[in-house]
């Protein structure tokens, strides 16, 4: 609080009373309105302690508007908050920074009431101006946020209007089937810290991993404390957090969360067994078996949650690349663009072998991108053909390929079919998948190389330079609803991986998917909407822009001292309720 000055024109008692009155008024003004708490229903825990979690790589950014990689989002989710949130445990929507909302009769207008008294982690108040600013940034085409696609309805960006300091109205061009869910993971931004950079067209440079803690503020349970390159990023308790438990204890329970950079799965398991970390996820069935045999002796628990929403897939480079800059990629695209070639590759892959050898049976083979963990949206009509080299060879013959005397496959020009599959070196499962596919395709006479690179380098090649031939990746939606994957299936989408950000659909079937995805977005009747999304799945399964391989079971582990550990099949599997986790 600033210095208070007053004149001594009356007696000491009067002056003291004036001081007290001024102090109380200014204190109330500084504090602002009383916090309208969100009260959680979790079992109450203990405050204090440090929670340690390993990350496979360092975050690429701390900017929630630009983050695309899993690691960045894991950290950012602890630092930020959204208006309406999808509870990863119940999979239902719940109030967050918006305490309530109303919907107009035509389903096009949403009026949100914000919680009063909420502050950013630097103590500055949050109100409607921050909401308006946040959506202005997310919707700005120049900023190029991967979430922008979700905020465009009927071809028009959502219109956001401030009604008063704590009321915001959202106007949609058309009814939106899952409108409340679109607010999830759209982190609210502090206008007081970011508006200047945005106005100077420097927003993309803000909040990188080297940002000073004093320059970062969010509305999540933790705030930035320290970043040590190559070692860790530390977060500390946000003293202004707006949630409390039913006993009135302000969350989060933990004082600190440390994300340690541990570049391989095996190393993460070793660190967990040694007691360096408290929670573990995204590990293999082999390591699950090892951990399971030792859990009683070492004081931790492991759980198999069954199928989640993650789907792993192989895809080929279908981007418009320059023959001058990437001559080998451009030459091989004649193969990749032929749907019969992609179908032949799919027919030759032993998915059951992948489940057995990579996941030890703790996974499900896939022929489409909607996994068995998604009970509402899977299409039962998607065929599940078993591996068939004979069928694959028939497809290749009909596409003009032939075999040389040594058994190697050649295209119609006599060039040998040889390409590389790009994988992240830190993901053991996908590296194993690539090796199995390498062996499977050798049965067709294809010569396949496995190129394992650091995860950041993989992302850069896929999204920026397009210097790759094929790759294996995985996606996991934060929601069972199709809406969050708009930016995957729309041809203009940021994560339309095989050919992102198309100005117009490159193929008729991509144009059809665009239309179907837009139509399901505004269809309020679930059975009708389901039929539209089923058609999308069938088009993808037929044209194979991605060749789906497997959906791993969600395998997690935690030390026995970790309270309120409630893992879910929606990402983030173990830290979705991080504010409620405590250390016994």
N, C-alpha and C positions, 0 to 999 in steps of 0.2 A: 504494500500500500504506500502511496506517496506521502510526503510530509504535509501535516495539517497546520495551518497558520491561523491565529485568531487574535483579536485585540482584547486587552484587559481593561474594558471600560466599566465593568461591574466588579463586585466583590469576588473573592476567591471561590466561594460556593457557586455563584452564578457562572463564573468562568469554567469551573469544573463540570457543571451541568451542561454547559454549551459544548464543551469538548466531548463529553460522553455522548450527547445527542448527535454531534457531527460524526463521531467515530462510528456509532451504530448505523447511521444513514449510509455513510460511505462503505462500511463493511457489507451492508446488504446490497448496495449497488455493485460492489466488486464481486460478491458471490453470485449475483444474478438470481433467477427464480430457483426455487427448490427443485431438486432432481426428481423427475418422474421415473422411478426405478422400474427396471424390468426384473421381476422376481422369478428366479429359477426354481424348479421343483426337484432338483437333484438332492441326493442324500448329502447332508452337510459334512464339510471336511475341516481340515486344519490349515491355518495360514502358515506361510513360510516355506523355505527350502528352495532348492535349485533342481529343475527338471532338465535332463540332458537327452537329446535326440540326435541321431546321426543323419546326415544328408549325403547322398551319393555324389553330389557336385556342389560347387558354390552357386548361390543365386546369381542370375545374370542381371537382375534389376530389382529394386525395391519399389518400383513405380507400378501400382496396381492397374493403371490404364493400359500399360504396354506389356505386362508380363504374359508370357506364353508357356514357359517351361514349368514343369512340376515343382522343381526345387524353389524357384522364386515364389510361386503361389503358396507353397507350404509356409514360408516365412511371412509373407504378406498377410495371409489369413489371420495370423496372430497379432498383427499390427493395425488392422482396419476392421470396419464394420459396414453393413449394408442396411437398407431401409426395411426390407421385408426379407426374412431368412428362411431357407429350407432346412429344417431340422434333419440332420443326417441320420439320426436314430429312427425317428418316426416317419421320415420322408414327407412330412406335412409342412405346410408353411406356418410361420409364427411371426408375431410382431418382433421388430428389432428397434432400429432408430425411429421408425414410425410406430407409434403405440396403437394406432387404429387406422382404418381407411374405409371409404365408402365407394360404391360403384354405381354409375348412372344406369338407367334402365336399358339404354341401348348398348351397354357394355363397352363404351368407348372412352369414358371419362373416369379417372381414378383420383380421388381426393384423399391425400394422406395427412394425418395429424402427427406432427413430430413430438418427441418427448421434450419437455422443457427442462432446462437446467443441465443439459448434456454438454460436456466440454471435451475438446481434443486433449491429447496426452501432454500438450504443452500448457494446458490451463485456459486456452482461449475458447470462447463459447461456440457451440454449433447451432446453426439455425437454417432457415429456408434459403438464405443467400448462398450457403455452402452447397446445398442441394442443386440450386440453379446452376452454379458454377461447375459442379461436378458433371452434370449431364451435358453442359455446353462443351466440356472437354471431350467426354466420351463420344459425342456425336460429331465432333469436328473431323471432317475427312482428312485434313492436313495432319492431324495427330495420328490417324491410322490405327485406332485401337482395335484389337481383335474382337472386342465385345460390341462394336458398333452395329454389326449385323443383327444382333438380338434386339436392338433398340429402334429398328426400322420396321414399321408395320404398314402393310399395304403400299410399300414403295416410298413411304414418307417417314422421316424421323419423328419420334415422339415429341410433342410440344409440351414444354414444362413452364408452368406459370406460378409465380409466388402470389398467394392470396393474402397472407400476413406472415409475421415472423416465424410462425410454427405450423403453417398450413401450405401445402404445395399441391397443385392440380396437374395431372398428366392427361393430355388429350391424345387419343390414338385415332389414326385415319380409319381404322376398321376395328370391329370387335376382335379380341385377342384371346385365344383359347386358354392360355396359361399366363395371363397378364401379371398376376401377383408374383409368379415365380421368376419373371424377368428381372425383378429388383435384386434377387439373390446374387451375391458376389459382385455387385456393382458398388465398389467401395466408395464411400463419401470422402471427398477431398477437402483439405483446409484452404479456403480461398485466401486467407491472410498470408499463407506461405507460398502459394503457387501461382497466384493470379499474375504477378509481375512477369514471371518466366513465360507464362502462357501468352501474355500480350506481346512479349518480345519474340515470339515464335521459337522459344528455347525450351518448351515443355519437355520435349523428348530427351533433353540432356539432364533433366532434374531427377533427383532421387535414385541415383545409381548406387551401387553397393559401397562406394566410398563416401557417401553423403555423411556429413557430421550429424551426430545424434540431435544436436540443437536445431537443425534445419529440417527435421522430420517429425511429423505429428500425425497421429491417426486416432481412430475411435475404437480400436481393438483392446483386448485385455492387457496387452503388453506394449511397451514402447522401445525404440532402438536405444541400445546402450553402447555397444562396441562391436566393431568389425575388425578381425585380425585376418588379413589375407592368407589363404592357404590353411587356416586352422579352424576358425569358428566365427559365428556371429551370435552375439549375446543380446538378449532382450530382457528388460526389467519390468516389473509390475507397473501398470498404468494407474497412478493414484487417483485419476479422475474417471475411472471406468464406471459405466452406468448400469451394471447388473449387480444384484445382491441375492444371497440365498434366502430361504424363508425364515431364517433366524436373524436377518438383517445384517449379515456379514458381507461386506463389499468384496466382490470378486475382482481379479482371480485369486485363488488360494496361494499359488506358488509365487515366490518373490522374483524368480528369474527362470528363464528358459534359455538353454545354450544349445545351439545347433552346431554340431561338430562336423567338419568336412571329412568324410571317410569314403574314399573313392571306389571301393568295391564292396560287393555284398558279403563276401567271406570275411573281409576286414571288419565290416559292421557287426557281424555275428560274434567275432572274437572280442570286439570292444564291449558288446552287450554282455557276453559271458564273464568278462573281466570286471564288470560293474561300472564301466565308464559311461554307459548310457542306460536309460530307464525304460525306454519304449522302442520297439523294433517292428518294422513292417516291410512289405515288398521284398520278401526273401523266398528262396526256393524251397521246394518240397524236400530236397536232400538236407538242407539246413534245418527245416522243420523237424525232420526225423531225429537229427542230432540233438536239437534243443529239447525235444520231447522226452528223450531218455534221461536228460539231466535236470529236468525242471524242479523236481522235489529237492534234490541235493543242493541246487544252486539258488533256490529262492525266487523263482519266477514262474510264470504260467504262459503256455502257448495255446492258441486257439485257431481252429479252421472254421471260418465263417461261411464256407461254401462259395458258389459263384458270385462274383461281383458284376460290375458293369464294364470292366476293362476288356477291350478286344485288341489282340495283337494281329498284325497283318503285314503282308508283303505288298509293295507297290512299285511300279515302274515310273520312270521320269517321263511324263507326258507334257512337260512345259514346252513353250515355244523358245527353244534355245538357238543360239547363233552357231551356224556351221563354222564360222571363222573362229569364235572364241572356244567352243567346245565341239570340235569336229567328230570325235569318237562317239560322244553322247548323241549328237545329231544323227550320225549314221545309223546307230542302233535303234533309234526311235522308230524307224520303219517297222521293226519287229514289235516293239512295245505297243505301238498304236494299233496293231492288228488284234482284234478281240479274240480271234482263234488262238493266237500265240498265248495270250493271258489265260484263256480257258485250258489250254494244254498244260501250262505250268501248274495251274490249280489241280488238274486231274492227276498230275504226277506226284503231288505232295501227300505224304503219309501223315495225316493229322493224328491218327490214333498213335502212331509212333512218337509224335511230338508230345502227346499227353503222357505217354509211358516213360519216355527217356528224359524229357525236360522237366516234367512236373511230377513225376512219380505217381501219376494217377490223380493228383490234386488239381485238376483242371478239366475243362470241357472243350472238345473240338468244335470249331465254328465254320460255318459256310455263309454266314451273314453277320452283320455288325451288332445286332441286338442280342445280347447274351441271355442265358437261362436265368440269370439273376434278376432280369427285368421281367416281372410277371405280367405287366400290363400291355407291353408293346411288341413282343416277339411275334413273328409271322410263321405260323405252322406250315405254310405252303412252301417254304424255302427247301429245296431238295438237299439231301445229305449224301452225295455219291461217295463211295469209297475210292481209294487210290486205284487208278487204272492206267498203266503205261500204254496199253493197247489203244484205249480211247484217246489218250494224249497224242499218240503217233498219228492216228487218223486225222485229228484236228490239224496237226502240223503239215501233213501231206496236202490236205485241202487248201492250206494257206501258202503252198508253193515251196515248202522246205523239203530237203532230201538228206540222205545219209551217205557219207563217203565210205570207202572200203574199210577204213579203220574204225567205223562206227560213229564218227563225230558228225554232228548236225551242221548243215550248211543252209544258207538262205538261197533265194532264187538266183543270186549273182555268184554263188559258190563260196561266199565268205563264211568262215566258221562262226557259229553262234557262241559267243563268249562275252560274259559281262560280270560285274562285281555287285555284291550286295553290301550296302553300308549298314553298320550297326554301331550302337554305343558300346564302347569297351567296358563300361561300368555295369552293363546289364548282362549278367551271365546267361539268363534264360534266352534272351533274344540272340545272343551269340551262338548258343547251342542250336536254336531253331535254324539259324542261317547255315550251320554246318550240316544239319539233317537235310535241308532243302538242297544244299550243294550236292549231297550224295544222291538224293532222289532225282535231281535233274541230270545227273551224270548218266542215269538210265535212259535218258532221251538223247544222249550224245552232246549235251550242252556242257560247256566248260565254265564253271562258276567259281568266282573268287569271293572270299569273305574279307571285307575291309572294316576293321574295328577301329573307330576313332573316339576321342574324348567327346562327351555328350554335347558340349558347346559347339564343337567343330561340326558335329552331325547336324545340329539345328541350323547352323549357318549355311551349310551346303544345301539343305532342304528348302530353306525359306529365302535365302539371299542370292547365293551364286548359282544355284541349281546344277552344281557340278557333281552329279551322281548318276548312276544308271538304274539301280534298284535299291530299295532300303526296307528294313523291317522296323516298324514303330508300333507303339501302342497308344490308344486313347482311352480315357476313362472319364465319363461325364459325371458332373456333380449332381445330376438329377436323372431320374428314370424317364422323365418327360422328354419328347424329341426336341423341344425348343432350344435347349442349350447347344445343340449340335447344328443349328442353322448355319454357323460359320464353317462347318465341315462340309455340308452337302450343297450349299449354294455355290454355284460356279464362281461367284465373286468373292467368296469367303476367304478370310485370312488363313484358315487351316484346311482349305480344300487341297489337301497335301499334294496330290499328283499333278496339279496345275492350279495353284492358288491365284486369287485376285484377277480372274478373267474379266475383261471389259464386256464381253458378251460370251454366251456359252459356246465352247469350241465344238460340241457335238450335239446332235438332236436329243440324245438320251440325257445329257446334262441339262438341256433346256427343259425337258420334261420333269426332271427332278426339281429344278428351280420352281416350276409351276406348282407341283404337288406339295413341296415344302411350304410355299407361301400360302397355299390353300388350307393345309392342315392347321396353319398358324391361326387362321380366323374362323375355323369351324368349331363351334361350341359343343356339338353333339359328339360324345366319345366314340360310339360305333362308326359314325361317318368319318371321323378323324382317324380312327384306327385303320379303316380301309385305305385311306389316302397314304398313310405311312407304310402300310403293308406293300403298297405298289412301289414306293420308294425302295424298300428293301429288295423287292423282286428285280427291279431295274439294276440295282447295284450287284446283286448276285448273278445276273445274266451278263452284264458288261464288265464286271470285275475291275473297276478302277483301283480297288484294293482287294487283295486276296486274303480273306479272313482265315486265321489259323487256329487260335486258341484263346480261351478266356480262363485265366488262372483263378483258383480259389483265393479268397482273401485270407492270408496267413499273418497273424500278428502275435506279438509277445510283449509282456510287461513284467517288471519286477513286482513281487508281492506287495511291496511297500507303496505302490502306486494306487491311490484310491480314486474311485469314480472312473475307472477305466472301462469305457463303454464303446468298443470298436464297432464300426458300421460298414456296410458294403458300399456306401457312397463315399467318394473321395472328399475330404481327407479322412482316411480310414480310422486313424487313431487320435488325431488332434482336433477333430471337429468340435469337441467340447472342452478345449484346453483350459478355458477359464474355470471349469469345474474340477479339473484334475488336481489332486493334492498328494502330498507325500506323508505317509504315516510314520 
